Amino acid sequence: MKTDSLNLKKGIPLKKACIQSPARLKPPRIMSCILLIAVLRQILMVQGADWPQWLGPDRNAVWEEEGILEAFTSSELEPVWRSEIGGGYSGPAISNGRVFVMDRKAAPFKPKSNEKGNINFIKAHIPGTERILCLDEKTGKLLWQQEYDCTYTSVYPYAIGPRCTPTVDNDRVYTLGAEGDLLCLNTKKGDIVWTLKFEDTFSAKTPDWGFAAHPLIDNERLICMVGGKGSTVVAFNKMTGQVIWKTGSAKGPGYCAPGIHQIAGMRQLIVWDAETVCGLNPETGDYLWQVALPPTYEMSIGMPRIEDRKLFVMSFNRLSAMIKIAEDGLSAKLVWKSTPKTGIGGVMDTAWLEKGYAYGTGHRGYYTCIDILTGKRQWENKQPTNRSTGERAGGWPNVFTIKHKPSGTFFLANDHGELIMANLSPQGYKEISRAKLIEPTHTVGGRQLVWSHPAFANQRVYARNDREIICVDLSAKD
């Protein structure tokens, strides 16, 4: 429902439209205004409760919905619905009563018995089909699907499906597959509006672990990390797919999603490619500043987090750093880079940054809090990365961190498929409760795990593995 259907005159504030002098305001009019305000408030609450892209409405991992439970009442959460799905890391996006998610259907792949070398770097050509699925948010019923042939060429143990969460913008949904297939579809029926392939258009090679940087909508632009000469970052016209601007020639696009931030009084597009952390003008693609920070194996994954011109990043192989952006927003410098005893060094998660402290999962399995001014560790705790049964975290442990703003509580989704409610502060980690959310089904490093970021919308959480997508009610019960 749109506010236009309420016949409000454009340009007239709600208060001015309803509030008159006491002599002219009649009781029926008072009731009409009260009802109108209540309806509009409800509309805004519903619209604000959606999760239309990776990390939520503002791409900041904040859930702003009221009426959420204070603790789990059982050790396993019961789904409202569950629907069959194929493989993939793509998280769900929720918008206007619909759930959008990507998956892949392919025959089981058996590597050659004589393959030599580190399994985490061996590539293979694996035929299959990538799909975009649209489900009913309340029931999980499949409303439509769109699919296309897609042979994977990336490292095969991780070639289970798409990485990127769909990005929904009004009546269109944008998806990016693991091999660089970029699609714009109509949300109602799934009709393709436009499509292109990064390799064909920009000669961009598929990264070792597939394209994984979630597309970003910024006004009329769709911004993607692409790769290729002169096209590390590309802004498309979201309506037509035509290139508005392109820039950069890094050796790879990395895996980190782009984000828009207000810095030093200006809007900046922050990206982290295979070589540098950069601030760009989102309208033109012009570079405002660059700081060299090449991650090991080009594995920039977690989004940079910003507070008071201080930018924190972390990546594989114990890499953490803090970059300070100048007061005019046109230059930046590296303040510190981690040592074995400082920083976090998260692999796949995006850190939480608040009041000068960063929280996230390090590669050694510790959920860690650091002072971003120095990188000094305040505390480390393995409780979030360990299973409730006591099973310890395996290789490359991961915990996604989401803040529930009304309560100040955090939801932590670990790779065992558990959802944890906890309080985080510089003084320590305090767990409130945890429950099993979804079965870990993907095998990596000799263990079963789930590496897909859940969505939080309309008092529910939506999660997926390689077999199913589920919806769980998290509302507070009377």
C-alpha positions as CSV (number, residue, x, y, z in Angstrom):
1,M,0.0,0.0,0.0
2,K,1.3,3.4,-0.9
3,T,0.6,6.7,0.8
4,D,-0.6,8.1,-2.5
5,S,-3.7,5.9,-2.2
6,L,-4.7,7.9,0.8
7,N,-5.2,11.0,-1.4
8,L,-2.8,13.2,0.6
9,K,-1.9,16.4,-1.3
10,K,1.8,16.4,-2.2
11,G,3.9,19.0,-0.5
12,I,1.5,19.4,2.5
13,P,3.0,18.1,5.8
14,L,0.8,15.7,7.7
15,K,0.5,18.0,10.7
16,K,-0.6,20.9,8.5
17,A,-3.1,18.8,6.6
18,C,-4.8,17.6,9.8
19,I,-4.2,20.3,12.5
20,Q,-6.5,23.4,12.3
21,S,-7.5,26.0,14.9
22,P,-9.8,24.6,17.7
23,A,-12.7,26.6,16.5
24,R,-12.7,24.9,13.1
25,L,-11.6,21.4,14.1
26,K,-14.7,19.2,14.6
27,P,-14.7,15.9,16.5
28,P,-15.2,13.7,13.4
29,R,-12.2,15.5,11.8
30,I,-10.1,14.9,14.9
31,M,-10.9,11.1,14.7
32,S,-10.1,11.1,11.0
33,C,-6.7,12.7,11.5
34,I,-5.9,10.3,14.4
35,L,-6.9,7.4,12.2
36,L,-4.9,8.7,9.3
37,I,-1.8,9.2,11.4
38,A,-2.2,5.6,12.9
39,V,-2.5,4.1,9.4
40,L,0.5,6.0,8.0
41,R,2.5,5.0,11.1
42,Q,1.6,1.4,10.5
43,I,2.5,1.7,6.8
44,L,5.9,3.1,7.6
45,M,6.5,0.4,10.2
46,V,5.7,-2.3,7.7
47,Q,7.9,-0.8,5.0
48,G,10.7,-0.2,7.5
49,A,10.5,-3.8,8.7
50,D,11.6,-5.3,5.3
51,W,15.2,-6.5,4.7
52,P,15.6,-5.8,1.0
53,Q,19.3,-6.3,0.6
54,W,22.4,-7.7,2.3
55,L,22.7,-6.5,5.9
56,G,19.3,-4.9,5.9
57,P,17.6,-1.7,4.7
58,D,20.6,0.6,5.3
59,R,23.3,-2.1,4.7
60,N,24.4,-1.7,8.3
61,A,23.3,-5.0,10.1
62,V,20.8,-3.2,12.2
63,W,17.3,-4.6,12.9
64,E,15.0,-1.8,14.1
65,E,11.7,-3.7,14.7
66,E,9.8,-3.6,17.9
67,G,8.0,-6.5,19.7
68,I,10.9,-9.0,19.5
69,L,11.4,-11.7,22.1
70,E,13.9,-11.1,24.9
71,A,15.2,-14.7,25.0
72,F,14.6,-18.1,23.4
73,T,12.3,-20.4,25.2
74,S,13.6,-23.7,23.6
75,S,16.8,-25.1,22.3
76,E,15.5,-25.4,18.8
77,L,13.4,-22.9,16.8
78,E,10.3,-24.2,15.1
79,P,9.9,-22.8,11.5
80,V,6.6,-21.2,10.5
81,W,7.3,-22.6,7.1
82,R,10.2,-24.3,5.1
83,S,10.7,-24.6,1.4
84,E,13.1,-26.8,-0.6
85,I,16.0,-25.0,-2.1
86,G,19.3,-25.8,-3.9
87,G,22.9,-24.9,-3.0
88,G,24.2,-21.4,-2.4
89,Y,25.6,-18.8,0.1
90,S,23.1,-16.2,-1.1
91,G,21.1,-14.8,1.8
92,P,17.4,-14.0,1.5
93,A,16.1,-10.5,0.8
94,I,12.6,-9.6,2.0
95,S,10.4,-6.9,0.4
96,N,6.7,-6.2,0.0
97,G,5.6,-9.6,1.2
98,R,8.1,-11.6,-0.9
99,V,11.3,-13.5,-0.3
100,F,14.0,-13.4,-2.9
101,V,16.9,-15.8,-2.9
102,M,19.3,-17.4,-5.3
103,D,20.4,-21.0,-5.6
104,R,22.0,-23.6,-7.9
105,K,21.0,-26.9,-9.3
106,A,23.8,-29.2,-10.5
107,A,24.8,-32.8,-10.7
108,P,27.1,-34.0,-7.9
109,F,30.7,-33.2,-8.8
110,K,33.5,-35.7,-8.2
111,P,37.0,-34.4,-8.5
112,K,39.7,-36.4,-10.3
113,S,41.4,-38.8,-8.0
114,N,44.8,-37.6,-9.2
115,E,44.2,-34.0,-8.3
116,K,47.3,-32.5,-6.5
117,G,47.7,-29.4,-4.4
118,N,45.7,-27.5,-1.9
119,I,42.0,-28.4,-2.3
120,N,41.1,-24.8,-1.4
121,F,42.6,-23.6,-4.7
122,I,41.8,-26.3,-7.2
123,K,39.3,-25.1,-9.9
124,A,37.0,-27.2,-12.1
125,H,34.4,-26.7,-14.8
126,I,31.1,-27.7,-13.2
127,P,27.9,-27.5,-15.4
128,G,24.7,-26.4,-13.7
129,T,21.9,-23.9,-13.5
130,E,21.6,-20.8,-11.3
131,R,18.1,-19.7,-10.2
132,I,16.4,-16.7,-8.7
133,L,13.5,-17.8,-6.6
134,C,10.6,-15.6,-5.3
135,L,8.5,-17.0,-2.4
136,D,5.5,-15.8,-0.5
137,E,6.8,-14.2,2.7
138,K,4.0,-15.6,4.9
139,T,3.8,-19.2,3.5
140,G,7.0,-20.0,1.7
141,K,5.0,-20.9,-1.5
142,L,7.0,-20.5,-4.7
143,L,5.6,-17.6,-6.7
144,W,8.0,-17.6,-9.6
145,Q,11.5,-18.6,-10.6
146,Q,14.0,-17.6,-13.2
147,E,16.9,-19.7,-14.2
148,Y,19.9,-19.8,-16.7
149,D,22.7,-22.2,-17.5
150,C,25.8,-21.4,-15.6
151,T,29.0,-23.5,-15.7
152,Y,31.1,-22.8,-12.6
153,T,34.9,-22.3,-13.1
154,S,35.9,-21.3,-9.5
155,V,37.4,-23.4,-6.7
156,Y,35.3,-26.5,-6.6
157,P,34.8,-27.2,-2.9
158,Y,33.0,-23.9,-2.6
159,A,31.2,-24.1,-6.0
160,I,27.8,-24.9,-4.4
161,G,25.9,-21.8,-5.6
162,P,25.6,-18.0,-5.8
163,R,27.2,-15.9,-3.2
164,C,25.3,-12.6,-3.4
165,T,22.1,-11.6,-1.7
166,P,19.5,-10.1,-4.1
167,T,19.0,-6.4,-4.0
168,V,15.4,-5.2,-4.2
169,D,14.5,-1.7,-5.3
170,N,10.8,-1.0,-5.6
171,D,9.4,-3.3,-8.4
172,R,12.8,-4.6,-9.5
173,V,15.2,-7.1,-8.0
174,Y,18.9,-7.2,-9.0
175,T,20.9,-10.4,-8.7
176,L,24.6,-11.3,-9.3
177,G,25.6,-14.9,-9.9
178,A,28.9,-16.5,-9.0
179,E,30.2,-16.3,-12.6
180,G,29.2,-12.7,-13.1
181,D,25.7,-12.9,-14.5
182,L,24.0,-9.6,-13.6
183,L,20.2,-9.6,-13.9
184,C,17.4,-7.1,-13.4
185,L,14.0,-8.7,-13.0
186,N,10.5,-7.5,-12.4
187,T,9.5,-8.5,-8.8
188,K,5.9,-9.4,-9.7
189,K,6.5,-12.2,-12.3
190,G,10.2,-12.5,-12.6
191,D,10.4,-11.2,-16.1
192,I,14.0,-10.2,-17.1
193,V,14.2,-6.5,-17.7
194,W,17.9,-6.5,-18.7
195,T,20.9,-8.7,-18.2
196,L,24.7,-8.8,-18.9
197,K,27.7,-10.9,-18.1
198,F,30.8,-9.3,-16.6
199,E,33.2,-11.5,-18.7
200,D,31.5,-10.6,-22.0
201,T,31.1,-6.9,-21.3
202,F,34.3,-6.1,-19.3
203,S,36.6,-9.1,-19.9
204,A,36.4,-9.6,-16.2
205,K,37.7,-13.0,-15.0
206,T,35.8,-14.9,-12.3
207,P,37.6,-14.6,-9.0
208,D,38.9,-17.8,-7.4
209,W,35.9,-18.1,-5.2
210,G,33.3,-16.5,-7.5
211,F,31.8,-13.0,-7.6
212,A,30.6,-12.3,-4.1
213,A,30.2,-8.5,-3.7
214,H,26.5,-7.8,-3.2
215,P,25.2,-5.1,-5.7
216,L,24.3,-1.7,-4.3
217,I,21.5,0.6,-5.3
218,D,22.3,4.4,-5.0
219,N,19.6,6.6,-6.5
220,E,19.6,5.8,-10.2
221,R,22.7,3.8,-10.1
222,L,23.4,0.1,-9.6
223,I,27.0,-0.2,-8.3
224,C,29.0,-3.4,-8.7
225,M,32.5,-4.7,-8.1
226,V,33.3,-6.1,-11.6
227,G,37.0,-6.3,-12.4
228,G,38.9,-6.0,-15.7
229,K,40.9,-3.1,-17.1
230,G,39.3,0.2,-16.1
231,S,36.3,-1.5,-14.6
232,T,37.1,-2.6,-11.0
233,V,34.0,-0.6,-10.0
234,V,31.1,0.0,-12.3
235,A,27.9,2.1,-11.9
236,F,25.1,1.0,-14.2
237,N,21.8,2.8,-14.9
238,K,19.6,0.6,-12.8
239,M,16.7,0.9,-15.3
240,T,18.6,0.0,-18.5
241,G,21.9,-1.6,-17.5
242,Q,23.8,1.1,-19.5
243,V,27.2,2.0,-17.9
244,I,27.1,5.5,-16.2
245,W,30.7,5.3,-15.1
246,K,33.5,2.8,-14.5
247,T,36.9,3.1,-12.8
248,G,39.9,1.3,-11.4
249,S,42.2,-1.4,-12.7
250,A,43.0,-3.4,-9.6
251,K,44.3,-7.0,-10.2
252,G,40.9,-8.2,-8.9
253,P,37.6,-6.8,-7.6
254,G,37.9,-8.6,-4.3
255,Y,34.8,-10.0,-2.6
256,C,33.7,-7.0,-0.5
257,A,30.4,-5.3,-1.1
258,P,30.4,-1.5,-1.8
259,G,28.7,0.9,0.6
260,I,27.7,4.5,0.8
261,H,28.6,6.6,3.8
262,Q,28.3,10.2,4.9
263,I,31.9,11.3,5.6
264,A,33.2,14.8,6.2
265,G,29.9,16.3,5.0
266,M,29.9,14.4,1.7
267,R,28.6,11.1,0.4
268,Q,31.3,8.7,-0.3
269,L,31.3,5.3,-2.0
270,I,33.6,3.0,0.0
271,V,35.1,0.0,-1.7
272,W,37.8,-2.5,-0.9
273,D,39.2,-4.3,-3.9
274,A,42.1,-6.7,-4.2
275,E,44.7,-4.0,-3.6
276,T,43.3,-0.8,-1.9
277,V,40.6,0.6,0.3
278,C,39.1,3.6,-1.5
279,G,36.7,6.5,-1.2
280,L,34.9,7.5,-4.5
281,N,32.4,10.1,-5.6
282,P,29.3,7.9,-6.2
283,E,28.0,10.2,-8.9
284,T,31.1,10.3,-11.0
285,G,33.4,7.4,-9.9
286,D,36.2,9.9,-9.3
287,Y,38.6,8.7,-6.6
288,L,38.7,10.9,-3.5
289,W,41.4,8.9,-1.6
290,Q,43.1,5.5,-1.7
291,V,45.0,3.5,0.9
292,A,47.0,0.4,-0.2
293,L,45.9,-2.6,1.8
294,P,46.1,-5.8,-0.2
295,P,44.5,-8.8,1.5
296,T,46.0,-12.3,1.3
297,Y,44.6,-14.1,-1.8
298,E,42.6,-11.0,-2.6
299,M,40.2,-11.9,0.1
300,S,38.6,-8.6,1.0
301,I,35.2,-9.8,2.2
302,G,33.8,-8.0,5.2
303,M,32.6,-4.5,4.6
304,P,34.6,-1.6,6.1
305,R,32.9,-0.1,9.1
306,I,33.1,3.7,9.7
307,E,32.7,5.9,12.8
308,D,33.8,9.5,13.1
309,R,36.0,9.3,10.0
310,K,37.7,6.2,11.4
311,L,37.4,3.2,9.1
312,F,38.0,-0.3,10.3
313,V,38.6,-3.3,8.0
314,M,39.5,-6.9,8.6
315,S,40.3,-10.0,6.5
316,F,41.8,-13.4,6.3
317,N,45.3,-14.2,7.6
318,R,45.0,-11.9,10.7
319,L,44.7,-8.7,8.8
320,S,43.0,-5.8,10.6
321,A,43.6,-2.1,10.1
322,M,42.3,1.3,10.9
323,I,42.3,4.1,8.4
324,K,41.7,7.8,9.3
325,I,39.9,10.0,6.7
326,A,40.9,13.6,6.7
327,E,38.5,16.4,7.8
328,D,37.9,17.5,4.2
329,G,37.2,13.9,3.2
330,L,39.8,14.1,0.3
331,S,42.7,12.1,1.8
332,A,43.2,9.2,4.2
333,K,46.1,7.5,6.0
334,L,46.7,4.1,7.6
335,V,46.8,4.6,11.4
336,W,47.7,1.0,12.4
337,K,47.8,-2.5,10.9
338,S,47.4,-5.6,13.0
339,T,50.2,-7.8,14.5
340,P,49.6,-11.4,15.7
341,K,48.6,-9.9,19.1
342,T,46.3,-7.1,17.9
343,G,43.2,-6.7,15.7
344,I,40.6,-9.3,14.8
345,G,41.4,-10.8,11.5
346,G,37.9,-12.0,10.5
347,V,37.5,-14.0,7.3
348,M,33.9,-13.7,6.1
349,D,32.0,-11.6,8.7
350,T,31.5,-7.8,8.7
351,A,32.6,-6.4,12.1
352,W,30.3,-4.4,14.3
353,L,31.6,-1.0,15.2
354,E,30.2,1.1,18.1
355,K,31.6,3.8,20.4
356,G,35.2,3.2,19.4
357,Y,35.2,-0.6,19.7
358,A,35.0,-3.3,17.0
359,Y,33.5,-6.8,17.5
360,G,33.9,-9.8,15.2
361,T,35.2,-13.3,14.7
362,G,38.9,-13.9,14.2
363,H,40.2,-16.8,12.1
364,R,41.4,-18.6,15.3
365,G,37.8,-19.0,16.5
366,Y,37.7,-16.2,19.0
367,Y,34.9,-13.7,19.0
368,T,36.9,-10.6,19.7
369,C,36.5,-7.0,20.9
370,I,39.2,-4.4,20.1
371,D,39.9,-0.7,20.6
372,I,39.9,0.7,17.1
373,L,42.2,3.5,18.1
374,T,45.1,1.1,18.8
375,G,43.9,-2.4,17.7
376,K,44.4,-3.6,21.3
377,R,42.2,-6.6,22.2
378,Q,39.8,-5.9,25.0
379,W,38.7,-9.5,25.2
380,E,38.4,-12.8,23.3
381,N,35.7,-15.4,23.7
382,K,35.1,-18.8,22.0
383,Q,31.6,-19.2,23.2
384,P,29.9,-17.7,20.1
385,T,31.9,-19.9,17.7
386,N,31.5,-23.1,19.6
387,R,28.4,-25.2,19.4
388,S,26.1,-25.3,22.4
389,T,27.0,-29.0,22.8
390,G,30.6,-28.0,23.4
391,E,31.9,-28.8,19.9
392,R,34.7,-26.5,19.1
393,A,34.9,-24.2,16.1
394,G,36.6,-25.6,13.1
395,G,38.7,-24.0,10.4
396,W,37.6,-20.4,9.3
397,P,34.9,-20.1,11.9
398,N,32.2,-17.5,11.3
399,V,29.7,-15.5,13.2
400,F,27.4,-12.9,11.7
401,T,26.6,-10.0,14.0
402,I,23.2,-8.1,13.9
403,K,22.2,-5.5,16.4
404,H,18.5,-5.3,17.5
405,K,18.3,-1.5,18.0
406,P,15.2,-1.2,20.2
407,S,16.6,-3.5,22.9
408,G,20.4,-3.1,22.4
409,T,20.7,-6.9,22.2
410,F,22.7,-8.6,19.5
411,F,21.7,-11.6,17.4
412,L,24.7,-13.7,16.4
413,A,24.3,-16.3,13.7
414,N,27.2,-18.8,13.9
415,D,28.2,-21.3,11.2
416,H,26.8,-24.3,13.3
417,G,23.3,-23.0,12.3
418,E,22.7,-21.6,15.8
419,L,21.2,-18.2,16.6
420,I,22.5,-16.5,19.7
421,M,21.1,-13.6,21.7
422,A,23.8,-11.7,23.6
423,N,25.0,-8.4,25.0
424,L,28.3,-7.0,23.7
425,S,30.4,-4.3,25.4
426,P,34.0,-3.5,25.9
427,Q,33.7,-5.2,29.3
428,G,32.9,-8.6,27.8
429,Y,30.5,-11.0,26.2
430,K,27.3,-12.0,28.0
431,E,25.2,-14.6,26.4
432,I,21.4,-14.5,27.0
433,S,20.3,-17.6,25.2
434,R,20.8,-19.6,22.0
435,A,18.8,-22.0,19.9
436,K,19.3,-24.1,16.8
437,L,18.0,-22.2,13.8
438,I,18.9,-24.3,10.8
439,E,20.9,-27.5,9.9
440,P,24.5,-26.9,8.7
441,T,24.8,-28.8,5.5
442,H,27.8,-27.6,3.5
443,T,31.1,-29.5,4.1
444,V,34.3,-27.4,4.3
445,G,37.4,-28.3,6.2
446,G,36.0,-31.6,7.3
447,R,32.9,-30.2,9.1
448,Q,29.4,-29.2,8.3
449,L,28.5,-25.5,8.3
450,V,26.2,-22.8,7.0
451,W,27.8,-19.6,5.6
452,S,24.6,-17.7,4.5
453,H,23.6,-14.4,6.2
454,P,20.0,-14.6,7.6
455,A,17.5,-11.8,7.0
456,F,15.4,-10.2,9.8
457,A,12.1,-8.8,8.8
458,N,8.5,-8.4,10.1
459,Q,9.4,-10.0,13.4
460,R,10.8,-13.1,11.7
461,V,14.2,-14.5,10.7
462,Y,14.7,-16.1,7.4
463,A,17.6,-18.5,6.9
464,R,18.8,-21.0,4.3
465,N,21.3,-23.8,3.8
466,D,21.9,-26.0,0.8
467,R,18.6,-27.9,1.1
468,E,15.9,-25.5,2.4
469,I,15.0,-22.0,3.3
470,I,13.0,-21.5,6.5
471,C,11.1,-18.7,8.3
472,V,11.0,-18.5,12.1
473,D,8.8,-16.2,14.2
474,L,10.8,-14.1,16.7
475,S,7.9,-12.0,18.0
476,A,7.4,-11.5,21.7
477,K,4.4,-13.6,22.9
478,D,1.8,-12.0,25.2
